[in-house]
């Protein structure tokens, strides 16, 4: 898989922090820490650095460590995922630290994890697999290449929507089925099943290098813990949004998967654009036009680095 190209040099308001002090975990796997309350309750996992260039999650976990946040019930696990990619950060080409060999967030099925293929990301996913499988609730912290309002990706099961709305942030909640290129951590095992209680959310906190993404990530982890009653309200209160917006649900009707090596959008879409008329052409995949399937079509996370077999954009509609 080709690595992201440098493109125009971004403004780096937010940069990686030193996480070496968190290397020695207590679960037999580097960079994974579990805190057990000794009281009955869920196993809760907050994960950062699924992609090495999405640094806001590392900042958010650091706040949890620095403030000695511990669960009042159940257990809380904090994990830094693709640390090898994270440690490859180069300010001259910051996007190149997204992964070492392949996308860590397209590997999460037993078929792939039990397969014979080898990569840096597969080795790390296999190390983390047991921790992810034990989680009753997961919040996976991400950020985006393009500037866009934060998005909570809750999957298609009703349980994901319920948890996203219980959190109260961010404003936009996206019910999405995932990617054709491979399953994400939030889709692993029972997380994706309607008949299982285990629930996972993935939050896109904003543009990678904007400081606002750090602030969104910090608020999100405390809203997550508060919604699960894992920590005391007075512990969470200083970090909660003062005026949380009314949330809106976007249901994805389908991803646009890139079929050729010549995909292009007609405009510089960044996400959450609403295309008023069904049948509007938004791009071309080779000679084939890409059109909106319905009126008031919402564009979710369009890519500006198209690669064959990857998702170009997800198309959705607002649901009352």
Protein Blocks (a to p, Z undefined) as FASTA:
>chain_A
ZZddfbjadddfbccddfklmmmcceopghiacddehiacddddddehkbfklmklmmmm
mmmmmnopacfbhcdddddfklmlmmmpcfklmmlmmpmkbcfklmbcfklmmmmbdcfk
lmmmmmmmmmmmmpmbdcdddddfbdcdddddebjbfklmmmmmmnopafbdcddebjfk
bccfklgcjllpmkbmbdcddddfbjfklmklmmmmmmmmmmmmmmnomacfklmmmmpc
fbacdddddddfbdcddfbfbdcdfbdcebjpacfbghiafbdehjbccddfbehiaceh
iafbdcehiafbdcddddZZ
